[in-house]
Amino acid sequence: MQKIDKTDTLKTILSGRKYTVDYFQREYRWGQKQIEQMLADFQSTFEEFYDPDNHDTPEEVMNYGFYYMGCIICTGGSVKKIIDGQQRLTSLTLLIIYLNNLQKETVKDEDLLVPLDDMIYSKAFSKKSFNIDVADRGTCMQALLQKDENYVPVNESSQNMLDRYQDIEDIFPDELKGEALPYFINWLIEKVLLLEIDTPSDDEAHTIFLTMNDRGLSLNSAEMMKAYIIQQVAEADRIEVNRKWQDNINRIKNASSYDTSGMVNTQDVEFISIWLRAKYANSMRDTKRGAKDEDYELLGDKFHTEVRNNARTAMGLVKPKDYKEFVLTEMTRVTDIYLRMKGYGSKLTPGYEEVFYNANRDLTYQTMLAIAAIKNDDTDDIVQKKIQMTAKFVDDFATIRILNFKKVNWNTNKYLLFHAMQDIRNEDCKTIGMVYVRTLRRMDVTVEGITRFSLNRFSGRYMLHILARFTSYVNVLMGNPSHFEEYVDRKRQGNTYDIEHIGPMSRISTN
């Protein structure tokens, strides 16, 4: 088998090249979690080298470190067919389009503008051709490039691309804007590396793809942590502990019915990271240059190493029985809470409406906060109260920020929310309530922002949710069903609800 593999910068991979996507994996399906993780990884690596208080010119970026983003497998000649890697390349292209738009709007010094057009498209005889050239996505790419707010997607990939671009707009860190932006863009295109594997035929490309994703699949962090934990358990208890661990993980995976194409993490890795961060993260990486990853970052998708190194000191796992109870009691309780939150988030349930509202706005950190608050020995009525308090806090927190045109994602608010999570960890309801009230009072905005609230590009993505809440509230007061689920479900067959505009007013309407 002949193949050519080389590590190249993102700039080299995308500039002046043409790619298309094989038919068998044509749809783009990355979700918000993957975008959020990608941006968090980029920010964390970039900030190891960039000093916001001591920088001169973007030329300094030549001495910054690299970030390796994995490999892509291609075949073909002048137009390469992507066999594996389209999820990453498409997401990176969306990020490049966003950065291109952002710098044109905000960078005043033309000498600091980084040429990015060549990484997005080429032009010949006045005809524009995108570098990732898939026929049914071109209109979407053009709309994003031109910031066309009236564009309506007509297929699954285009809808997902539009959603992920809006996620990038929401999640992109404020710390990387302003003076940092030219530095970050230069770092991204010159220091983010991919391994490109080019093969002379489709058959050879598919063989490599299958080898890397099937027979060559290595253990993930959850499986490595499981092996370590069970090794510490008394031999007589290992079968029981192993069975309980596997039972919990199977429950998690069985509850995750969504398509995992292009997922960065498997469901078990995601679940355990949320659990460990909620219960054991006591520090978070600073934004200063050279700052090292702390508990929160180390308990991300490579948490198995942190557990091995700190199980005794940070997690209180000393004796074999401690490891046994860690699985039988704590892991099982956390699994129950995780699945309970997932259930309330997928179906409007009386008493837990805010959990559903938060899930509708992708406020997934409500689950981590709830896990942090609930103790292993809490009674069911206490568990219920803590879930309700947490969901109401997240709902209030997010709504107040939205009314003031502020981002609500975890990354933007992580320091405030992380400290709140530390303060509620395993506490009683009274203490948790005081922490939540104190956190809301410490916000730099208030609910009075509603007097200045209006429909614009930012608020538009939340307006249907807000108006559906109002309409649902009136419905219930009148003794009718809520119908909130129907109002906000864009994909529901026969859904005719939408936002109508009458002067400055908006309302839910049926066609």
C-alpha positions as CSV (number, residue, x, y, z in Angstrom):
1,M,0.0,0.0,0.0
2,Q,1.4,3.3,-1.0
3,K,0.5,6.4,0.9
4,I,1.8,9.9,1.6
5,D,1.5,11.3,5.1
6,K,2.8,14.7,6.3
7,T,2.0,17.1,9.1
8,D,0.9,20.5,8.0
9,T,-0.4,23.7,9.5
10,L,-4.1,24.5,9.1
11,K,-3.1,27.3,6.7
12,T,-1.3,24.8,4.4
13,I,-4.1,22.3,4.7
14,L,-6.9,24.7,3.7
15,S,-5.2,27.4,1.6
16,G,-5.8,27.1,-2.2
17,R,-6.9,23.4,-1.9
18,K,-10.1,21.8,-2.9
19,Y,-11.9,19.0,-0.9
20,T,-15.1,17.2,-1.3
21,V,-16.9,14.6,0.9
22,D,-17.5,11.0,0.2
23,Y,-21.1,10.0,-0.2
24,F,-21.1,7.4,2.7
25,Q,-20.4,10.0,5.4
26,R,-21.8,13.1,3.7
27,E,-23.7,14.9,6.5
28,Y,-22.0,17.3,8.9
29,R,-23.1,16.4,12.4
30,W,-20.9,18.0,15.0
31,G,-22.8,19.4,18.0
32,Q,-22.4,22.3,20.4
33,K,-20.3,20.2,22.8
34,Q,-17.7,19.5,20.1
35,I,-17.4,23.2,19.2
36,E,-17.2,24.2,22.8
37,Q,-14.4,21.6,23.5
38,M,-12.5,22.7,20.3
39,L,-12.6,26.4,21.3
40,A,-11.7,25.6,24.9
41,D,-8.7,23.5,23.8
42,F,-7.5,26.3,21.4
43,Q,-7.9,29.0,24.1
44,S,-6.1,26.9,26.7
45,T,-3.1,26.2,24.5
46,F,-2.9,29.7,23.1
47,E,-3.0,31.3,26.5
48,E,0.0,29.3,27.6
49,F,2.1,31.5,25.4
50,Y,0.2,34.8,24.9
51,D,0.6,37.4,27.7
52,P,-2.2,40.0,27.6
53,D,-0.1,42.4,29.6
54,N,3.1,42.1,27.7
55,H,2.9,41.7,23.9
56,D,4.4,43.6,21.0
57,T,3.5,42.4,17.5
58,P,2.0,39.2,16.1
59,E,5.5,38.2,14.9
60,E,5.9,36.8,18.5
61,V,3.6,34.0,17.5
62,M,6.4,32.4,15.6
63,N,7.8,31.3,19.0
64,Y,4.5,30.0,20.4
65,G,3.9,26.3,20.8
66,F,1.9,24.0,18.5
67,Y,-1.5,22.2,18.9
68,Y,-2.0,18.8,17.2
69,M,-5.5,18.1,16.1
70,G,-5.2,14.6,14.7
71,C,-5.2,13.3,11.2
72,I,-7.3,13.5,8.0
73,I,-7.5,10.8,5.3
74,C,-7.9,11.9,1.7
75,T,-7.7,10.4,-1.7
76,G,-7.8,12.0,-5.2
77,G,-6.0,14.6,-7.2
78,S,-6.7,18.3,-7.7
79,V,-9.9,17.8,-5.7
80,K,-9.3,15.6,-2.7
81,K,-12.0,13.4,-1.4
82,I,-12.1,13.4,2.5
83,I,-12.5,9.9,3.8
84,D,-12.0,10.8,7.4
85,G,-11.8,14.3,8.9
86,Q,-14.7,16.2,7.3
87,Q,-16.2,17.0,10.7
88,R,-13.0,18.8,11.9
89,L,-12.2,20.5,8.6
90,T,-15.8,21.8,8.2
91,S,-15.8,23.0,11.8
92,L,-12.4,24.7,11.4
93,T,-13.7,26.4,8.2
94,L,-16.7,27.7,10.1
95,L,-14.3,29.1,12.7
96,I,-12.2,30.7,10.0
97,I,-15.3,32.3,8.4
98,Y,-16.2,33.7,11.9
99,L,-12.7,35.0,12.6
100,N,-12.6,36.6,9.1
101,N,-15.9,38.4,9.8
102,L,-14.9,39.4,13.3
103,Q,-11.5,40.9,12.4
104,K,-13.0,42.9,9.5
105,E,-15.5,44.4,12.0
106,T,-13.2,45.0,15.0
107,V,-9.5,45.3,13.9
108,K,-8.8,49.0,13.0
109,D,-5.2,48.6,11.9
110,E,-5.2,47.1,8.4
111,D,-1.6,45.9,8.9
112,L,-3.0,43.5,11.6
113,L,-5.6,42.0,9.4
114,V,-4.7,38.3,8.6
115,P,-5.6,37.2,5.1
116,L,-8.0,34.3,5.5
117,D,-10.1,34.4,2.3
118,D,-7.8,31.9,0.6
119,M,-8.5,29.4,3.3
120,I,-12.2,29.6,2.7
121,Y,-12.7,30.0,-1.1
122,S,-11.0,30.7,-4.4
123,K,-12.3,32.8,-7.3
124,A,-11.9,32.3,-11.0
125,F,-13.7,34.2,-13.8
126,S,-15.7,36.0,-11.1
127,K,-17.1,32.7,-9.8
128,K,-16.5,31.8,-6.2
129,S,-15.7,28.2,-5.2
130,F,-15.4,27.1,-1.6
131,N,-12.4,25.0,-0.6
132,I,-14.6,22.4,1.0
133,D,-16.7,22.0,-2.1
134,V,-20.0,20.1,-1.4
135,A,-22.8,21.2,-3.7
136,D,-25.6,21.4,-1.1
137,R,-23.6,23.4,1.4
138,G,-22.4,26.2,-0.8
139,T,-25.4,28.4,-0.3
140,C,-24.9,28.1,3.5
141,M,-21.2,28.9,3.3
142,Q,-22.0,32.0,1.2
143,A,-24.7,33.1,3.7
144,L,-22.3,32.8,6.6
145,L,-19.5,34.7,4.7
146,Q,-21.9,37.5,3.9
147,K,-23.7,37.4,7.3
148,D,-27.0,36.9,5.6
149,E,-29.5,36.9,8.5
150,N,-32.4,35.9,6.1
151,Y,-30.8,32.6,5.0
152,V,-33.0,29.5,5.7
153,P,-31.2,26.1,5.5
154,V,-32.7,23.5,3.3
155,N,-30.9,20.3,4.4
156,E,-29.4,18.7,7.5
157,S,-25.8,19.6,7.0
158,S,-26.6,23.2,6.2
159,Q,-28.8,23.5,9.3
160,N,-26.1,22.0,11.5
161,M,-23.5,24.3,9.9
162,L,-25.6,27.3,10.7
163,D,-26.2,26.1,14.2
164,R,-22.5,25.5,14.9
165,Y,-21.6,28.9,13.4
166,Q,-24.0,30.5,15.9
167,D,-22.4,28.4,18.6
168,I,-19.1,29.8,17.7
169,E,-20.5,33.4,17.9
170,D,-21.9,32.6,21.3
171,I,-19.0,30.6,22.7
172,F,-15.9,32.4,21.3
173,P,-14.1,33.8,24.3
174,D,-14.1,37.5,24.9
175,E,-10.4,37.1,26.0
176,L,-9.4,36.3,22.5
177,K,-11.0,39.4,21.0
178,G,-9.6,42.9,21.0
179,E,-5.8,43.1,21.0
180,A,-5.5,39.3,21.3
181,L,-7.4,38.6,18.1
182,P,-4.6,39.0,15.5
183,Y,-2.3,37.0,17.7
184,F,-4.9,34.2,18.1
185,I,-5.7,34.1,14.3
186,N,-2.0,33.9,13.5
187,W,-1.5,31.1,16.0
188,L,-4.5,29.2,14.8
189,I,-3.5,29.1,11.1
190,E,0.3,28.7,11.7
191,K,0.5,26.5,14.9
192,V,-2.5,24.2,14.7
193,L,-1.3,21.0,13.0
194,L,-3.0,18.1,11.2
195,L,-1.5,14.9,9.9
196,E,-2.7,14.5,6.3
197,I,-2.7,11.0,4.9
198,D,-3.1,10.9,1.1
199,T,-3.7,7.6,-0.7
200,P,-3.8,6.8,-4.4
201,S,-7.2,5.0,-4.2
202,D,-10.5,5.0,-2.4
203,D,-10.0,1.3,-1.4
204,E,-6.7,2.1,0.4
205,A,-8.1,5.2,2.1
206,H,-11.0,3.1,3.4
207,T,-8.7,0.4,4.6
208,I,-6.7,3.0,6.6
209,F,-9.9,4.5,7.9
210,L,-11.2,1.1,9.2
211,T,-7.8,0.2,10.7
212,M,-7.7,3.5,12.7
213,N,-11.3,3.5,13.8
214,D,-12.0,-0.2,14.3
215,R,-9.2,-2.7,14.8
216,G,-6.8,0.0,16.0
217,L,-9.2,1.6,18.5
218,S,-7.5,2.1,21.9
219,L,-9.0,2.2,25.3
220,N,-10.6,5.5,26.2
221,S,-10.1,7.4,29.6
222,A,-13.2,5.8,31.1
223,E,-12.0,2.3,30.4
224,M,-8.5,3.0,31.7
225,M,-9.9,4.5,34.9
226,K,-12.2,1.5,35.3
227,A,-9.1,-0.8,35.1
228,Y,-7.3,1.2,37.7
229,I,-10.2,1.4,40.1
230,I,-11.0,-2.3,40.0
231,Q,-7.4,-3.1,40.5
232,Q,-7.5,-1.3,43.8
233,V,-10.6,-3.2,45.0
234,A,-10.2,-6.3,47.1
235,E,-10.1,-9.4,44.8
236,A,-13.2,-10.9,46.4
237,D,-15.2,-7.7,45.4
238,R,-13.9,-7.2,41.9
239,I,-16.7,-9.1,40.1
240,E,-19.4,-7.2,41.9
241,V,-17.7,-3.8,41.3
242,N,-17.0,-4.5,37.7
243,R,-20.6,-5.5,37.2
244,K,-21.9,-2.4,38.8
245,W,-19.5,-0.2,36.8
246,Q,-20.6,-1.7,33.6
247,D,-24.3,-1.5,34.5
248,N,-24.0,2.2,35.2
249,I,-22.1,2.9,32.0
250,N,-24.6,0.8,30.0
251,R,-27.4,2.9,31.4
252,I,-25.6,6.0,30.3
253,K,-25.0,4.8,26.8
254,N,-28.6,3.4,26.4
255,A,-30.0,6.8,27.3
256,S,-27.9,8.5,24.6
257,S,-29.9,7.9,21.4
258,Y,-28.4,10.7,19.4
259,D,-26.0,10.1,16.4
260,T,-22.4,10.1,17.5
261,S,-20.9,10.7,14.1
262,G,-17.9,13.0,14.6
263,M,-18.2,13.0,18.4
264,V,-15.0,14.0,20.3
265,N,-15.9,12.0,23.4
266,T,-18.0,8.8,23.9
267,Q,-20.8,9.1,26.4
268,D,-19.0,7.3,29.2
269,V,-16.1,9.8,29.0
270,E,-18.4,12.7,29.0
271,F,-20.4,11.4,32.0
272,I,-17.3,10.6,34.1
273,S,-15.7,14.0,33.4
274,I,-18.8,15.8,34.5
275,W,-19.0,13.6,37.7
276,L,-15.3,14.1,38.6
277,R,-15.4,17.9,37.9
278,A,-18.6,18.3,39.9
279,K,-17.3,16.4,43.0
280,Y,-13.5,16.9,43.0
281,A,-12.3,19.9,41.0
282,N,-11.1,22.6,43.4
283,S,-9.1,24.8,41.1
284,M,-9.3,26.2,37.5
285,R,-6.6,27.3,35.2
286,D,-5.8,31.0,35.2
287,T,-5.8,33.1,32.0
288,K,-2.2,34.4,32.6
289,R,0.6,33.4,30.2
290,G,2.3,30.2,31.2
291,A,-0.6,29.2,33.6
292,K,-0.8,25.5,34.0
293,D,-3.9,23.3,33.8
294,E,-5.6,22.8,37.2
295,D,-8.1,20.3,38.6
296,Y,-10.9,21.3,36.3
297,E,-8.9,21.0,33.1
298,L,-7.1,17.8,34.3
299,L,-10.4,16.2,35.0
300,G,-11.4,16.7,31.3
301,D,-11.3,13.9,28.8
302,K,-7.9,12.6,30.1
303,F,-9.1,12.3,33.7
304,H,-7.7,8.8,34.2
305,T,-4.2,10.1,34.7
306,E,-5.4,12.6,37.3
307,V,-7.3,9.9,39.2
308,R,-4.3,7.6,39.3
309,N,-2.1,10.4,40.6
310,N,-4.5,11.9,43.2
311,A,-7.0,9.3,44.2
312,R,-5.6,9.1,47.7
313,T,-5.0,12.8,48.4
314,A,-7.7,14.6,46.5
315,M,-10.5,12.0,46.4
316,G,-10.0,10.2,49.7
317,L,-9.6,6.8,48.1
318,V,-7.2,5.1,50.5
319,K,-8.4,1.5,51.3
320,P,-9.9,-1.1,49.0
321,K,-13.3,-0.6,50.5
322,D,-13.1,3.1,49.6
323,Y,-12.7,2.2,45.9
324,K,-15.6,-0.3,46.2
325,E,-17.9,2.3,47.7
326,F,-16.7,4.8,45.1
327,V,-18.4,2.7,42.4
328,L,-21.2,1.0,44.3
329,T,-22.5,4.1,46.1
330,E,-21.1,7.4,44.6
331,M,-21.0,6.4,40.9
332,T,-24.4,4.8,41.1
333,R,-25.9,7.8,42.8
334,V,-24.3,10.2,40.3
335,T,-25.5,8.0,37.4
336,D,-29.1,8.2,38.8
337,I,-28.9,12.0,39.0
338,Y,-27.3,12.3,35.5
339,L,-30.1,10.2,33.9
340,R,-32.7,12.0,35.9
341,M,-31.5,15.4,34.6
342,K,-31.3,13.9,31.1
343,G,-34.9,12.7,31.4
344,Y,-36.3,16.0,32.7
345,G,-34.3,17.8,30.0
346,S,-35.9,15.8,27.2
347,K,-39.5,15.8,28.4
348,L,-41.4,18.6,30.1
349,T,-42.1,17.2,33.6
350,P,-44.3,19.0,36.2
351,G,-42.2,20.3,39.0
352,Y,-39.0,20.2,36.8
353,E,-40.0,22.6,34.1
354,E,-36.8,24.7,34.5
355,V,-34.6,21.7,33.7
356,F,-36.4,21.3,30.4
357,Y,-36.2,25.1,29.7
358,N,-32.4,25.0,30.4
359,A,-31.9,22.0,28.2
360,N,-33.8,23.8,25.4
361,R,-31.2,26.6,25.6
362,D,-28.3,24.1,25.8
363,L,-27.4,25.1,29.4
364,T,-25.9,21.7,30.1
365,Y,-23.9,22.8,33.1
366,Q,-27.1,22.5,35.2
367,T,-26.3,18.8,35.4
368,M,-22.8,19.4,36.8
369,L,-24.1,21.8,39.4
370,A,-26.8,19.4,40.5
371,I,-24.3,16.6,40.8
372,A,-22.1,18.8,42.9
373,A,-24.9,19.8,45.2
374,I,-26.4,16.3,45.9
375,K,-24.8,14.1,48.6
376,N,-24.7,10.3,48.4
377,D,-27.0,9.9,51.4
378,D,-29.5,12.7,50.5
379,T,-33.1,11.5,50.7
380,D,-35.3,11.6,47.6
381,D,-37.1,14.7,48.7
382,I,-33.8,16.5,49.3
383,V,-32.6,15.4,45.9
384,Q,-35.8,16.7,44.3
385,K,-35.4,20.1,46.1
386,K,-31.7,20.5,45.1
387,I,-32.5,19.7,41.4
388,Q,-35.3,22.2,41.4
389,M,-33.2,24.9,43.2
390,T,-30.3,24.4,40.8
391,A,-32.5,24.4,37.6
392,K,-34.2,27.6,38.8
393,F,-30.8,29.3,39.5
394,V,-29.5,28.4,36.0
395,D,-32.8,29.6,34.4
396,D,-32.6,32.9,36.3
397,F,-28.9,33.3,35.7
398,A,-29.2,32.7,31.9
399,T,-32.4,34.7,31.5
400,I,-31.0,37.8,33.2
401,R,-27.9,37.6,31.0
402,I,-29.9,37.1,27.8
403,L,-32.1,40.1,28.6
404,N,-28.9,42.1,28.8
405,F,-27.5,40.7,25.6
406,K,-24.8,38.7,27.4
407,K,-23.6,35.2,26.6
408,V,-24.8,32.3,28.7
409,N,-22.4,29.5,27.9
410,W,-20.2,27.9,30.5
411,N,-16.9,29.1,29.0
412,T,-17.8,32.8,29.2
413,N,-19.1,32.5,32.8
414,K,-16.9,29.6,34.0
415,Y,-15.1,31.4,36.8
416,L,-18.4,32.7,38.4
417,L,-20.1,29.4,38.0
418,F,-17.2,27.3,39.0
419,H,-16.9,29.1,42.4
420,A,-20.6,28.7,42.9
421,M,-20.2,24.9,42.2
422,Q,-17.5,24.7,44.8
423,D,-19.6,26.5,47.4
424,I,-22.6,24.2,46.9
425,R,-20.7,21.0,46.8
426,N,-22.4,18.4,49.2
427,E,-24.1,21.3,51.1
428,D,-27.5,21.5,52.7
429,C,-30.4,23.2,50.9
430,K,-30.2,26.4,53.0
431,T,-26.5,26.9,52.2
432,I,-27.1,26.1,48.5
433,G,-30.0,28.7,48.3
434,M,-27.7,31.3,49.9
435,V,-25.0,30.6,47.4
436,Y,-27.3,30.9,44.4
437,V,-28.8,34.1,45.7
438,R,-25.4,35.6,46.3
439,T,-24.2,34.5,42.9
440,L,-27.1,36.2,41.2
441,R,-26.6,39.4,43.2
442,R,-22.9,39.4,42.2
443,M,-23.8,39.5,38.5
444,D,-22.9,42.7,36.6
445,V,-26.4,42.9,35.1
446,T,-29.9,42.7,36.5
447,V,-33.4,41.7,35.4
448,E,-34.0,45.4,34.7
449,G,-32.4,44.8,31.3
450,I,-35.8,43.7,30.1
451,T,-36.7,47.4,29.7
452,R,-34.1,47.7,27.0
453,F,-34.6,44.2,25.5
454,S,-35.3,44.0,21.7
455,L,-35.1,41.6,18.8
456,N,-31.7,41.6,17.2
457,R,-29.1,39.0,15.9
458,F,-28.2,38.0,19.4
459,S,-31.6,37.8,21.0
460,G,-33.2,36.2,17.9
461,R,-32.0,32.8,18.8
462,Y,-33.7,33.0,22.2
463,M,-36.8,34.9,21.2
464,L,-38.9,31.8,20.3
465,H,-38.0,30.3,23.7
466,I,-38.9,33.4,25.6
467,L,-42.2,34.0,23.8
468,A,-43.1,30.3,24.1
469,R,-42.6,30.6,27.9
470,F,-44.9,33.6,28.0
471,T,-47.6,31.8,25.9
472,S,-47.2,28.6,28.0
473,Y,-47.6,30.5,31.2
474,V,-50.9,32.1,30.0
475,N,-52.1,28.7,28.8
476,V,-51.6,27.2,32.2
477,L,-53.3,30.1,34.0
478,M,-56.3,29.6,31.7
479,G,-56.4,25.9,32.7
480,N,-55.1,24.7,29.4
481,P,-52.0,22.5,28.6
482,S,-48.7,24.2,28.4
483,H,-47.8,23.3,24.8
484,F,-44.3,24.7,25.4
485,E,-42.7,21.6,23.9
486,E,-44.7,22.1,20.7
487,Y,-43.9,25.9,20.4
488,V,-40.1,25.5,20.6
489,D,-39.7,22.3,18.6
490,R,-38.7,23.4,15.1
491,K,-38.3,19.9,13.9
492,R,-41.7,18.7,15.0
493,Q,-43.8,17.6,12.1
494,G,-46.7,19.9,11.4
495,N,-45.3,22.6,13.8
496,T,-46.7,25.9,12.5
497,Y,-45.6,28.1,15.4
498,D,-43.2,30.9,14.8
499,I,-42.3,34.5,15.7
500,E,-44.3,37.3,14.2
501,H,-43.2,40.9,14.3
502,I,-45.6,43.8,14.7
503,G,-43.6,47.0,14.9
504,P,-41.3,46.6,18.0
505,M,-43.5,43.8,19.4
506,S,-43.1,40.0,18.9
507,R,-45.4,37.2,19.6
508,I,-45.9,33.5,19.0
509,S,-48.2,32.9,16.1
510,T,-49.6,30.1,14.0
511,N,-49.6,30.2,10.2
